[in-house]
Amino acid sequence: MVSPKQLLSTIESSLLGPSPPSPAQRVELLYAIRSSLSSLQSLLSYPPPKPSDRAQVQSKEVRLPNSPPISLDDQDVQIALKLSDDLHLNEIDCVHLLVSANQEWGLMGRGPLEILRLAAGLWYTERRDLIMALYTLLRAVVLDQGLEADIVADIQKYLEDLINAGLRQRLISLIKELNQEEPAGLGGPLSERYVLDSRGALVERRAVVCRERLILGHCLVLSVLVVRTSQKDVKDVFSALKDGAAELSESNDTLKHQITHSLLFSLVIAFISDALSAVSDKSSILSHDASFRKEFHDIVMTVVNDQNAEGFVGGVRLAWVVHLMLILDEIGPSEAVSTASSNELGINLCLESVFANNVFQFLLNNVLQSPAYQNDDEDMVYMYNAYLHKLITCFLSHPVARDKVKESKEKAMITLNTYRTAGDFVHDSSLKGEQAAEGPPLPFVSLLEFVSEVYQKEPELLSGNDVLWTFVNFAGEDHTNFQTLVAFLNMLSTLASSQEGASKVYELLQGKVFRSIGWSTLFDCLSIYGEKFKQSFQTAGAILPEFQEGDAKALVAYLNVLQKVVQNGNPIERKNWFPDIEPLFKLLSYENVPPYLKGALRNTIATFVHVSPALKDTIWTYLEQYDLPVVVGSHTGIGSQPMAAQVYDMQFELNEIEARREQYPSTISFLNLLNALIAEEKDVSDRGRRFSGIFRFVYDHVFGPFPQRAYADPCEKWQLVVACLHHFHLILSMYDIREEDIDSVVDRSQLSVVAQPSSPQMQLPVLELLKDFMSGKIVFRNIMSILLPGVNSMISEKNSQVFGPLVEKAVQLSLEIIILALEKDTILADFWRPLYQPLDVILSQDHNQIVALLEYVRYDFLPQIQQCSIKIMSILSSRMVGLVQLLLKSNAANSLVEDYAACLELRSQECQVLENSGDDPGILIMQLLIDNVSRPAPNITHLLLKFDLDTSIERTLLQPKFHYSCLKVILEILENLSKPDINALLHEFGFQLLYELCLDPLTCGPTMDLLSNKKYHFFIKHLDTIGVAPLPKRNNNQALRISSLHQRAWLLKLLAIELHAAYVSAPHHREACQSILAHLFGQDVAETGTDIISQSLILQNSNEHAATRTISRTKVLELLEVIQFRSPDTTMKLSQFVSNLKYDLLAEDILGNPTTSGKGGIYYYSERGDRLIDLASLRDKLWQKFNSVYPQLSNFASEAELNEVRETIQQLLRWGWRYNKNLEEQAAQLHMLTGWSHIVEVSVSRRISSLESRSEILYQILDATLSASASPDCSLKMAFILSQVALTCMAKLRDDRFSCPGGFSSDSITCLDIIMVKQLSNGACHSMLFKLIMAILRNESSEALRRRQYALLLSYFQYCQHILAPNVPTTVLQQLLLDEQDGEELDLQKIDKEQAELARANFSILRKEAQAILDLVIKDATQGSEPGKTVSLYVLDAVVCIDHERYFLNQLQSRGFLRSCLTSISNFSYQDGGHSLDSLQRACTLEAELALLLRISHKYGKSGAQVLFSMGALEHIASCRAVNLQGSLRRVDKKLRRDAVDIDKQRMIVIPVLRLVFSLTSLVDTSDFFEVKNKIVREVIDFVKGHQLLFDQVLREDVSGADELMMEQISLVVGILSKVWPYEESDEYGFVQGLFSMMHILFSHDSEMPIFSHSSRSPENMRKSELSAFRLCFSLSSYLYFLVTKKSLRLQVSDDTPDYHSTPRLQQPTLNLLCSLLNAVTNSLERAAEEKSLLLNKIRDINELSRQEVDEVINMCVRQDLVSASDGIQKRRYIAMVEMCQVAGDRDQLISLLLPLAEHMLNVILIHFQDSSGVFESNRSMKTITYGAKHDSGQEISVLCGKLIPLLERLELLSEDKVGHNLKVFRRLVTSLKEMAIQKLAL
């Protein structure tokens, strides 16, 4: 069985939605109502208290059905028993009620009384839901709601069964029982009087029960139309009616009146429907039994003592007599009734009673015109009127009734009029006095008024009503007094309330149907009186004639008919109906004309304003001619000249005539007429100056003193107020503020106080009105006096007073005026201070004013008032920082919180879509909350969502179940997501609000704590509901489709925030984060056999599972599929919609004009921020444009062309609507894709490490994004976002390959784990590359998109190049694998083979699309922006890397690209010193060009270098001006870091140039040594000479202080010089000395001390610096070795003895210096070999190390940042192993460098030792050693050999196992040198 709440929700969503119910909804509906059959049969029948249950509750342990025992405390027992006593409810049910209340509200911390009221309120809410469910079902059957016939038939059958089972009797008894003063009804004397309703508001229990009785009464009325009423039901209802009517004498409660009305109309409908059914095809249920007829007739004819009851019984008599007349023909034959049957049936007697008691007047006064009837449910009132229409039709169509009506008319006609002048009548201010003078109303007159009242409310019932028009013809004949004439004309005015009725009435009064009634009578009478008054006025001393009362009233009635006929007539036909309306104006200026007649005249004139523009101008003319002189139709009028004497004008009439009578019809009509005219004004250029006199009259004389005036009729007071407010509203809405207004106001404010006020024509009404508001003067005070009584007062007046709707309208206009003033005051406030203040400052002077304005959100009878209140709150919240404190101080905060929540909840329960979302209270509230989130705390959002305002916002514990607030409502809305087609925007903005709350630093903590709570599971719940649900079709409901996309976008962004900022320390956040990841990236394993996807996703290290393992389809991919559809077209191709070219151009001019985009333009920004076309503004602009360009369109002669324009505008509006929707859908699609990208990028970059199969997940996302971006449906903007996601995934995929492997059951780690990286299969890589190429080659593209795609392509190539971890050297791995390798599977050669295959496959794929790819990339590299050129060049660099057979090189050559690159390099120059962004970007491009050339040189070896050289690469590089810049290596200060720009120049320009030149020197080796004129050598030498300064600066750099960047420069310079400078015969540049000086510095360095002082910060830096130093030493040694071997250079043993024959500037290195270097090399070799051996041993024993030892290794490598305290021993061992492998690799690299370096030194020394026969001769380049010639030389050699022999012995002891290299040749060299050294030492 479903709960009442679920039942009501199901019924409403199925039956009240804007679209027909789906099959699933129908099944759910039928199941719900059938399962609730017993509840509806025994409606509101609950188990009574029971002693045994009471004892069980008192025992404090209760067992509820389907639940374990519940323990109660003393308070629970007391509350449960109190509930049982108060509600007459079973005690166990009361405990269940407490449990439900706790689930709904959370009772912890609440007092007993509050808990009691909450539980009682919950019980009454369940009752209300059940009653409303029944009521909704009855309405679905009875009212035509457009439902399908079969579903209506099912519901009707269900209801018929219910009613036949006794439901109607239950309804009748409930209406009686609930009215009794007992616990089961209104409550006993000791019962709690108040309950807390569903929103937590305190309401009176009696009011709740009365509302239940009213709904039951409505159900009773509707049930009569489902199943005809039985005789017993009729008697019971009649009894209840008499009881209820009798109560009305004691109470004026609106609900009781409405309940009585429902009982009355139950009988009326029962009688009429039963009789009409008998007439049609069924017999009467009520009257087929003569005994019942007689019995009920006697009952109904019995006179009741109570006057009210007698009146309602009279209404029943009327329905009963109509019933008897209808069934007279049916029962006549059956009972053989004679001709006197009507008398025997009592018809005549009953009719006599009806007319004698004038039942029509009672129904008119006490029912139809009562506030209770007018404020009842609209559909029920329509039903009442419909059956009154049937009653009237049947009554007037029966002969017996017609005879009675005729008799009544004759009596009325013979009644003589009392002669009174209109002046006498008007002076009688008492309405009761008028009635007393005229006597009681005549029945015939009452009948006419009764008919008028019925059809005035429902004019569509007049259609095809021949009976009524027959009665009109009868009633319009032979009137002898004005009472009947007025009543008849009033009836005619009612009949003219529809277009059909207006035409009939016009024809009726136009023809000769009536002898004395017609249009001619009206206009003749007006003309005659006008002529009389004119003659009297022109005759000196004559007295104006008096107006007879009858004539005045008849004229008013005539004018009412005329007004309705013109108002509702056919717009085309009515233009010709009344060609001369001048007589309507002729009586306006005369004092003796009754004010109410003037009012009727002006009201009638006002209807003609809308007939045509020409007629409007005519009305202005006549008003200026005839009406009182206050009208300022032109620039003249009252107020411009001071009057010497009192004249008769509107001011006089108002203050001297109407004020004395306390009646103001003339002034009211005057204002209404002027308002109508002003509203039609299109020319606003005069800023309203022509109406300034009218404004002053309204301001000073009408609205200003209105609170002090006396009013005979309160309705007139509010009509006057509404007219004034309408005038002010027009002024503020029609006229804007301009800059000149500010200056003029400021100038006037500076005038003297005694200066004369400006004339009305000089005053702008809009400015005067704003000045009033901004100084808190009379208009402001009066408007606030209207608003200050508050919403409760207005609700009371609406429900109990006839003028309630007028008060409602006045409040609405007042609020709208406040909003208009708030929109304009800020423009002026800064200039008008301090004399005038912004309106919010004026309002804040009295807090009650602000509270009153904001509390109107509670008024739910008129949505416009709620909207205004919410808009005011939005404006004030943006302008008043202390608004929340003000509300708290005023004790209005709590009620406002509840009111806003109630308004939002009520809106969420609506069943109809609002066309304009700007008028939707729910949307306005959501926007208010969103806009205020980020404003200073405490703000309105904090207040309305119940954040803790007493403490800090960020420490709030949100409890939406404890407090009724907008947060509770929003969470319920988002939890249910009901009525998506109606509440789509509410759902969307609900998600957005939560996102903004989670984004705000103050509210993020409490909000995320709440949403991650297990009670809500908010973050993951909607992934399955709205996340991956199919999108609505564009053709069916595009608005829902758009909102659905936005909902998903905000949901995804909300999830991304939780993933990004999840508090790892908080368990619930950690669980929420894990749940989100599990839902997004499902880890289910499916057996798929030979699935293709499975094959492509398998990692290379798990090939054995390739046939069985794959990842199931994940939510993240399903979410991407949702947005993979072609974006709708948003182009402005108007030619497809507009056939006429001239109109097309005009429309395009309007749409493309920039001035139309501002305020008042045709574009506006929606609540989502989309720039849309304002269709109303577009329509107006189009008409203005057409009328200005084609003025002949205003001529009605060109009707065909005018119709063409109308059709064109309609086509353009249809196009504009479609354009708006398509633009919104496109934005929504992008928004969801953005949200999807957020969640993917956050998950991939921050959270994916917690998942297994990461590479597979990343590949899936990459594959999907590339496929989507290559799709033709993918827009450019979408492709841009998808490329960014792909970049992130590709980067993470690269990082993930070498991360610690997870998922192993053991903690041990092996070196195999390092090489078994998570590399995708070659097939997967091929697929990625192919799709990426397709994405790059897509049709719709841009350079910005391609830049990202190129970056992705580069990232892919990097991924493919590194199968092995780049930090772990292959040599180390090979050595480690010797012990662990079990077979050929894990051989490194196989891995290299697979990598080679992958490279070949990549090349093959690229070659298939090579032409298109190269065309695009080369175009970007030559014609694109600088960043585009740069990345394109790097793409070409990567393509060259995988080139085979020189294919791409040939392509680049053939296309001339390489030559253009060289030209670009030679043309490069810094135009602004290189300090701008443009220069930096150009430098980046230059760097990329150099990198490409360098890549060609390296990739293709000497052949590539030869290609570049043949193109003149060196000449182009030499001419590059960037390298010639002076000071490119300049230091700012030796102690300060190098200037950033200079560093960039070195990194981006100098070093790449040197690299390229060095690579070209590889061609030098091929040349003949003796061919010194070799071209390559000559050109490189020329380059060196051309950049002498650069080379000289580098050689002079202090090596000990050089950083890594400078060390590379030095190495490159030394390498270039060592290759080519030996061929240079002269050393005029000093480079040789520079090289020798560097040798002295480096070779003599102590190996135990670090070379670079700043590198001692970390062991890693020390290793790098050591390697760099020895690499430089190796270059220098190579140069020296070349000189010794090729140039026969001979070195001295030492330089201690000066040689006067040598050149002083050339300081050569010595053998001692080489010996010093050899010593350093030996030390480093021994140390490196030992460290490498120790590291390899530790790596082999890694699984034997304890955690402490592993951490010591990590600390030694200074990589603590890679581990956290939570990491296990497996990850720690992996990190330690990788780091040790890296260090071992560094040591091995150093050993590989030191061994050849040592060989160079040994060979040089050996050459010198072998050359023992020579002598050291002094010349430029050579010295010879002679033994014994000089004693010092022998000693030097001995000392040298003494140093050398220990070094050689140490080198001999090097172990091949530790060194890791074959030392056979090296040892032979060492041995040879050692033997020779020993020999030399012996000598």
Salt bridges, closest charged atoms under 4 A:
GLU12 OE1 - LYS979 NZ 3.71
ASP74 OD1 - LYS60 NZ 2.23
ASP85 OD2 - ARG54 NH2 3.38
ASP86 OD1 - LYS82 NZ 3.36
GLU91 OE2 - ARG54 NH1 3.26
GLU104 OE2 - LYS968 NZ 3.48
GLU114 OE2 - ARG110 NH1 2.66
GLU148 OE1 - ARG26 NH1 3.05
ASP150 OD2 - ARG26 NH2 2.74
ASP161 OD2 - LYS157 NZ 3.00
GLU177 OE1 - ARG170 NH1 3.84
GLU181 OE2 - ARG206 NH2 2.98
GLU192 OE2 - ARG117 NH2 2.95
ASP197 OD2 - ARG199 NE 3.72
GLU204 OE2 - ARG193 NH2 3.56
GLU212 OE1 - ARG127 NH2 2.77
ASP233 OD2 - ARG168 NE 3.10
ASP236 OD2 - LYS232 NZ 2.82
GLU247 OE1 - LYS256 NZ 3.60
ASP274 OD1 - ARG228 NH1 3.40
GLU295 OE2 - LYS235 NZ 3.34
ASP298 OD2 - LYS294 NZ 3.50
GLU310 OE2 - ARG317 NH1 2.63
GLU335 OE1 - ARG293 NH2 2.92
GLU352 OE1 - LYS404 NZ 2.38
ASP376 OD1 - HIS218 NE2 3.28
ASP377 OD2 - ARG139 NH1 3.53
ASP379 OD2 - ARG139 NH2 2.45
GLU407 OE2 - LYS404 NZ 3.57
GLU407 OE2 - LYS411 NZ 3.54
GLU434 OE2 - LYS553 NZ 2.83
GLU438 OE2 - LYS553 NZ 3.25
GLU453 OE2 - LYS457 NZ 3.62
ASP478 OD1 - ARG515 NH2 2.04
GLU500 OE2 - LYS504 NZ 3.81
GLU549 OE2 - ARG420 NH2 2.91
GLU549 OE2 - LYS553 NZ 3.77
ASP617 OD1 - LYS616 NZ 3.95
ASP627 OD1 - ARG602 NH2 2.94
GLU653 OE1 - LYS598 NZ 2.56
GLU656 OE1 - ARG660 NH2 3.10
GLU680 OE2 - HIS610 ND1 3.33
GLU681 OE2 - LYS616 NZ 3.78
GLU681 OE1 - ARG690 NH1 3.51
ASP700 OD1 - ARG696 NH2 3.09
ASP736 OD1 - LYS824 NZ 3.32
GLU740 OE2 - ARG738 NH1 3.80
ASP741 OD2 - ARG687 NH2 2.64
GLU768 OE1 - ARG696 NH1 3.92
GLU768 OE2 - LYS771 NZ 3.28
GLU808 OE2 - LYS798 NZ 3.63
GLU816 OE1 - HIS729 NE2 3.03
ASP825 OD2 - ARG879 NH2 2.63
ASP830 OD1 - ARG833 NH1 2.80
ASP840 OD1 - ARG879 NH2 2.69
GLU855 OE2 - ARG858 NH2 3.68
ASP899 OD1 - ARG199 NH1 3.58
ASP899 OD2 - ARG858 NE 2.97
ASP920 OD1 - ARG907 NE 2.69
GLU972 OE2 - LYS968 NZ 3.26
GLU975 OE2 - LYS1021 NZ 3.98
GLU988 OE2 - ARG1168 NE 2.61
ASP1009 OD1 - HIS1068 NE2 3.51
ASP1009 OD1 - HIS1069 NE2 2.64
ASP1024 OD1 - LYS1115 NZ 3.26
GLU1058 OE2 - HIS1069 ND1 3.12
GLU1071 OE1 - LYS1014 NZ 3.70
GLU1104 OE2 - HIS1105 NE2 3.68
GLU1118 OE2 - ARG1113 NH1 3.67
GLU1121 OE1 - ARG1113 NH2 2.22
ASP1149 OD2 - LYS1185 NZ 2.96
ASP1180 OD1 - ARG1179 NE 3.50
GLU1199 OE2 - ARG1206 NH1 3.80
GLU1201 OE2 - LYS1142 NZ 3.55
GLU1207 OE2 - ARG1214 NH2 3.33
GLU1224 OE2 - ARG1168 NH1 3.23
GLU1224 OE1 - LYS1221 NZ 3.84
GLU1225 OE2 - ARG1034 NH2 2.84
GLU1225 OE2 - ARG1041 NE 2.64
GLU1256 OE2 - ARG1109 NH1 2.82
ASP1263 OD1 - LYS1331 NZ 2.53
ASP1273 OD1 - ARG1126 NH2 3.16
ASP1296 OD1 - ARG1254 NE 2.63
GLU1340 OE1 - ARG1338 NH2 3.96
GLU1343 OE2 - ARG1347 NH1 2.98
ASP1379 OD2 - ARG1740 NE 3.12
GLU1385 OE1 - LYS1390 NZ 2.97
ASP1415 OD1 - ARG1455 NH1 2.43
ASP1420 OD2 - ARG1346 NE 2.67
GLU1426 OE2 - LYS1429 NZ 3.80
ASP1437 OD1 - ARG1495 NE 2.68
GLU1445 OE1 - ARG1407 NH1 3.91
GLU1487 OE2 - ARG1547 NH1 3.93
ASP1542 OD2 - ARG1530 NH2 3.25
ASP1542 OD1 - LYS1545 NZ 3.85
ASP1544 OD1 - ARG1547 NH2 3.43
ASP1592 OD2 - ARG1596 NE 2.67
GLU1597 OE1 - ARG1531 NH2 2.73
ASP1603 OD2 - ARG1538 NH1 3.60
GLU1608 OE2 - ARG1555 NE 2.74
GLU1624 OE2 - LYS1585 NZ 3.34
ASP1627 OD2 - ARG1705 NH1 3.78
GLU1660 OE2 - LYS1664 NZ 3.81
GLU1666 OE2 - ARG1727 NH2 3.03
GLU1666 OE1 - ARG1787 NH2 3.32
ASP1699 OD2 - LYS1823 NZ 3.30
GLU1726 OE1 - ARG1850 NH2 2.77
GLU1730 OE1 - LYS1858 NZ 2.81
GLU1731 OE1 - ARG1787 NH1 3.45
ASP1751 OD1 - ARG1772 NH1 2.83
ASP1761 OD1 - ARG1759 NE 3.67
ASP1767 OD2 - LYS1771 NZ 3.61
GLU1779 OE2 - ARG1759 NH1 3.60
ASP1786 OD2 - ARG1663 NE 3.31
ASP1788 OD1 - LYS1732 NZ 2.50
ASP1788 OD1 - HIS1861 NE2 3.54
ASP1811 OD2 - ARG1690 NE 3.12
GLU1852 OE1 - LYS1874 NZ 3.06
